[in-house]
């Protein structure tokens, strides 16, 4: 029998998996039936791959630096959770184009809009996702990161998760309505990233707006205003519906370092992730390693 976790965070992977869902069937029906406008922009990376960063870039570009929000997902709504959070995804937004967050793959996302997807090294995604969940949904130190990796992230056979998401979007990378970016180059070249996003979303980028966006999308600025990027609405819902104690650590502006997995994952897990890549990704996309795919998305000739 599973031990109740009401009023506390999970203390094992079994308890984590048994946590109550924060989504409803009505909420799923709402996003599945959503009909976007051709000008709408969906920011839809896999989790911990630059989603919040892109939300901030797009919102800054379209508003010239608006900060009058308590949660970035109030002004760039998360499609899959909007109904359950009481947000009207059909409503006009502070500025155009309307923008939405999502973590859906290509096959599930509502069609007819424009889509921005950033990809990230799966090893860093794994570590970042684990640290994000730790202190929110399960107690710090309660679950070993290698166990987490084996039992959650390293299961492409389940037809979901990072691997399916990556393949689904990379197979659409030549489409005019899809902008595919590599997180690592976003880190190297914020200015180039902003220029590409502005062009893709139809925002006229003058020198002043470029400077505003460079500032507002910088790590120091977002860290200074981290309360705006900490999933406030979802945190409060998870505490209410999931019975979690208040004060969860859901901060998304952490380090975002490239290669942080080297200090976190065991050689066994790193080798296992490489094996999955070569078995699942290489035959479909043709890239022997993640770095080869990221290099193919480069806009400045870096290899």
N, C-alpha and C positions, 0 to 999 in steps of 0.2 A: 504494500500500500504506500502510495506517495505521501510524504509528509507535507502538510500545509505550510505554505510560505507566506500566508497573509500577514502583513505587518512587518515583514522583513525581506531582505534580498536572498536570492537563492544561494545555497552553500554547496551545491554540487551541480554537475551537468544535468543529472536527472531532474533535479528541482527546477533548473533553468528551463528545460524543455517543457515542464508541466505548468509553466506560468500561464495565467489567463491571457487571452488575446485582447489587444486594445482595439481591434477592428471589428466591425459588424457586417453582417450580410447586406444590410441596407447601404452601408458605405461602399462595399465592393460593387454593388449594382450601380451606384451613382457614378463611380469613375469609369466603369466599363461602358456606360452608355453616353459618356461625355463626347460631344461633337465640337472639336476645336475649330477656330478660324484659321485660314491659311497664314495669317500673320502671327499667330500664337507661337511662342517659343517654349519648348520643353527642355529643361536641363535635366538629363537623365543618366548620369553615370551610375555604376555600381557603388554601393555605400563605401565611404571613406576613400573616395577617389577624386575629390575636388568639387563635390556638389555645392557645398555652402559657399565656397570661394567663387564659383561661377554664378551662384545666385547674387552675391554681392557685386560682382563685376557687371552683370546685366542690369541689375536695379540701379546701380550708380550711373551707368551709361544713359539709361532712359529717363532719369530724373535729375541728372546733373548733381548727384550727391545727396539725395534724400536720406536722412537718418531718423525720421520721425516714426519709428516702429520699435516694438519691444521684442519682436521675433521676426527674423528675416522671412520665415515661412508664413507670416501674416500678410506680407506684401508680395511675396513670390510663393503662392500656396503649394503645398505638397499634395499633388493630385490624389494619391491613394488614401490620404487621411483627412482630406478637407471636410467631407460630409460629417464624419464623426467628431470633428473639432468645431463644427458649426460655421464653417466658412462656405460661402457661395462661390463655387468655381465658375459660374456663369456670369458673375458680376464684372463690371468694368474695374480696372485697377488704377493705381495712382498715375500711371503713364502708359503709353504704348511703346513697343508691343506688349501685350499681355504675356506674362511669363509664369511658368509653373515648374515646380520641382517634381521629379519622379525618380524611382529606381527600377522602373519596368524595362524589360528587354524589348527588342524591336517587335517581336511577334505579339506582345500584349499591349503596347502603347497605343492609345487612340491615334488613328492616322489622319492626315490632312493638315498637319502643322509643320513647324521646323524644329530640328532636334540638335542639341549640343550635348556631346558625350565626351567626357575625359576618361581615359583609361590609365591604370596605374599598375606597377609591378605587383603581381599577386602576393608576393612575400611581404611587401610593405602593407598591402591592403589587409592581409590577415592580422598582422601585428596591430595596426591602427584600429581595426574593428574589435579586436579583443580588448584593448585598452579602453575603448569607448564604452563597451558593455560593462567592464569591470568598474564597480562603484555606482553603477546605475541599476542593472538588473541582477548582478550577483556580487557577493562580497569580495573585496580585494583579497587575493591570495587563496581563494577557495577553490579555484579551478586552475589546473596547470595548462599553460599555453600550448604545449605539445598535444595534450589530450583534446583541447579545444580544436586544434588544427585537424587532427585525425578524424574527430567525430562530427565536425560541422563543415569546415571549409574544403576538406580534401575528399569530397564525394560528388564528382561530376556525374556519376552514373544516376544520380537522383534527378537529373534533367533541370536543375535550377542552380541558383547561386552564381558565383563569379564566372565560372567557365562558360556556362550557357549565355550569360549576359554579354560577355566579351565577344563570343563568336557571332551572336545575333547582330550586334552593332557593327563589328568589323566587316561583316559581309555586306553592309550597306554603305561602306565608306566612300564609294564613288557617287552616291546620290547627291544631287544639288541641295536637297533639303536636310542633309546631315552634315554636321561639322564635328569631326573626330579629332580630339586633341590628346597629347600625351602629358600626363601630370608632370613628368620630369622636365619636359621642355617649358611648361608653364612656369615652373620654378626658376628655370634658367633665364627666361625671357618674358617677363610680365608685360612689358610694352608691346611685344609682338602678339601676345595672347589677346590683349585688349583690342588691338587693331583688327585682328581676325574676327573677334566676337562682334565688334561694332559693325564691321562690314557685313557679316552674316545676318545680323539682326536689323539691318537697315538704319542704324543710328549714324547721323552725321557727326564725325569725330573731329572737333577743332582742337587746337593746342591746349586751350584752357580745360576742356572736358577730359582730354588725355591726362593732364596733370592731376585733376581731381580724382580720376579713376585710379591712376597709379598710386595715389596716396590712400584712398579709401579701400583699395584691395591689397594693400601691403600687409605683411604679417604683423608688424608693430601696431598698425592702426586697428586691425581686427582683434588683436589681443587686448588692446586698450578698451575696446567696446565688446568684449567677448560675451557679455550678457545678452547681446542681440543675436548671438549665433549659437545659443546653447539649447535649442529645441525646447524652449519654455513651454509651449502649448502641449507638445507631446509628453514632456516630462510630467506636467501636471495631470494629464490624462492617465499616464501609466501609474502614477501614484494613487489616483482615485480608483481606476478600474482594476489595476493589477495588484492593489494592496501593498504597494511599495512604501517604505517610510519616506517622509519628506526630506528634501535636501540632497536629492540624487545628483551625482556629478555627471552632467551630460555635456560638458564643455566640448565644443568641436574645434576650437582654435587651440591646438596643443603645440606640437613641434612640426609635424608634416614633413619630416626629413626624408630624403631619398636614401635608401639603403639601411634604414634603421633595423631591418630584420636581422642583420648580421650580428647584432648584439642581443637578440631576443630568441631566435629560433635555433634548435639543435641541428647539427649536421644531417641527422636522419630526416628531419622534416624538410629541410632545404632540398635534399636530394629527392625526397618524395614529390615535392612540388615541381621540380624539374622533370621528373618522370611523367607526371600528369600533363605538363605542358606538351611534351614531345609526343605523348599518346593521343591527347585530345585536341590540341590546338594546331600543331604543325601540319597534320594531314588535311585539316580544313582550311587553314589560312596560309600555309606555306612558310611560316617563320619558325626557325629552329629554337629561338629563345625570345623572351619578352623584349629584350633590348633591340632585337632586329625589327620587331613590329613598331616599337617606339621610334626608331630611327626612320622608318618608312613614313611616319607621320610628320617628320621634321619639315619646317618651312624655311630653314636657313642653311640647309645643306650639311648640317652636323651629322656625323656618323660615328 
